[in-house]
Amino acid sequence: MCRSQPCAETGGGVRGCVCVKCEAWSVCANIAEAWRKRRYPNNFVSKLSDADAEAAETLVWLDFALHFGYIPAELHKEMSDRYDHICSQLSLMMSDPQKWTPKTH
């Protein structure tokens, strides 16, 4: 996302771009870690909660990027909608962790 944004060139907004990237990567990493811990519902929910928090933080950085003119409104809406959907899906998974637990025979 940052390569096409002025923040990658101006210096002042680089921190915001780096934060959006890191938070986005962290969401994915936490989901992957949660998936590996799904045998243990409490740990699974904890990691999903971490992913949800990172996704919410990404939304804040996207708001800053829009406010300071680093991204256009269309991109902000598209990305915000995606992260809202991710948060909704994570909430559903956290509300019923047993559904995601591998069945043992």
Backbone torsions as a table, in degrees:
resi	resn	phi	psi	omega
1	MET	NA	-36.8	-173.1
2	CYS	-72.0	-29.1	-175.9
3	ARG	-57.9	-33.7	-178.5
4	SER	-90.5	0.6	-175.5
5	GLN	-102.6	146.4	178.7
6	PRO	-61.9	-23.5	-177.7
7	CYS	-62.2	-26.2	179.9
8	ALA	-72.0	-17.1	-176.2
9	GLU	-108.6	-26.2	-171.5
10	THR	-86.4	-19.4	179.9
11	GLY	92.1	-45.9	-176.5
12	GLY	-64.7	-34.0	-175.8
13	GLY	-102.8	4.2	-177.3
14	VAL	-59.6	-40.8	-179.7
15	ARG	-56.4	-43.5	179.3
16	GLY	-63.0	-41.9	178.8
17	CYS	-65.1	-43.3	179.3
18	VAL	-61.5	-40.9	-179.6
19	CYS	-64.8	-42.5	178.5
20	VAL	-61.0	-44.3	179.2
21	LYS	-62.5	-47.6	-177.0
22	CYS	-64.2	-41.9	179.2
23	GLU	-64.3	-41.6	179.5
24	ALA	-62.4	-44.0	178.3
25	TRP	-64.2	-38.4	-178.5
26	SER	-65.6	-36.0	176.3
27	VAL	-57.5	-50.7	-179.4
28	CYS	-61.3	-44.7	-178.3
29	ALA	-63.4	-41.3	179.5
30	ASN	-67.9	-36.5	176.7
31	ILE	-65.2	-42.7	178.1
32	ALA	-61.3	-43.6	179.4
33	GLU	-65.3	-41.4	177.9
34	ALA	-59.9	-42.9	-178.1
35	TRP	-59.8	-39.7	178.8
36	ARG	-70.4	-20.3	-178.8
37	LYS	-102.0	12.4	-173.7
38	ARG	-66.1	-15.1	175.6
39	ARG	-67.4	-19.8	-177.4
40	TYR	-118.1	95.4	-171.9
41	PRO	-51.1	-41.3	-179.2
42	ASN	-65.3	-42.6	177.5
43	ASN	-67.0	-39.2	178.4
44	PHE	-58.7	-49.9	-179.9
45	VAL	-64.1	-39.2	179.3
46	SER	-60.1	-45.8	179.9
47	LYS	-70.0	-36.2	175.3
48	LEU	-64.1	-37.3	176.9
49	SER	-63.5	-39.8	175.8
50	ASP	-61.5	-43.3	178.9
51	ALA	-63.3	-40.6	178.8
52	ASP	-63.0	-42.0	178.3
53	ALA	-64.0	-41.2	178.4
54	GLU	-65.6	-38.6	177.8
55	ALA	-64.8	-40.5	177.5
56	ALA	-64.3	-38.7	177.7
57	GLU	-65.8	-37.2	176.3
58	THR	-59.9	-40.0	177.7
59	LEU	-60.4	-39.1	178.1
60	VAL	-64.6	-44.7	179.2
61	TRP	-64.2	-36.1	176.0
62	LEU	-63.7	-39.0	176.7
63	ASP	-62.4	-43.3	176.6
64	PHE	-61.5	-44.0	-179.2
65	ALA	-60.5	-39.7	177.1
66	LEU	-67.4	-48.2	-177.5
67	HIS	-56.9	-41.3	-177.2
68	PHE	-91.4	7.3	173.7
69	GLY	78.6	18.9	-179.9
70	TYR	-80.9	-24.1	177.4
71	ILE	-133.4	150.8	177.5
72	PRO	-75.9	159.8	-178.1
73	ALA	-58.4	-36.2	-178.7
74	GLU	-63.6	-43.6	178.9
75	LEU	-66.6	-40.8	177.9
76	HIS	-58.2	-47.0	-179.7
77	LYS	-62.7	-46.5	-179.2
78	GLU	-59.7	-49.0	-178.2
79	MET	-68.9	-40.5	178.5
80	SER	-62.3	-42.8	177.8
81	ASP	-61.0	-41.4	179.1
82	ARG	-63.5	-44.8	-179.0
83	TYR	-71.3	-32.9	173.3
84	ASP	-61.3	-41.5	178.7
85	HIS	-64.7	-43.2	177.4
86	ILE	-59.0	-46.2	179.3
87	CYS	-60.8	-41.1	178.6
88	SER	-62.6	-44.0	-179.8
89	GLN	-66.2	-39.9	177.6
90	LEU	-63.6	-39.9	177.8
91	SER	-61.8	-42.2	177.0
92	LEU	-61.0	-43.5	179.6
93	MET	-64.5	-40.2	-179.8
94	MET	-68.5	-29.6	-177.8
95	SER	-73.1	-19.5	179.8
96	ASP	-143.6	67.6	-175.6
97	PRO	-63.8	-26.8	-179.0
98	GLN	-62.9	-28.6	179.3
99	LYS	-61.6	-27.0	-174.8
100	TRP	-101.0	-3.7	-179.3
101	THR	-76.4	131.8	178.6
102	PRO	-60.4	140.1	178.6
103	LYS	-80.2	132.6	176.6
104	THR	-102.8	145.8	-177.6
105	HIS	-99.7	NA	NA
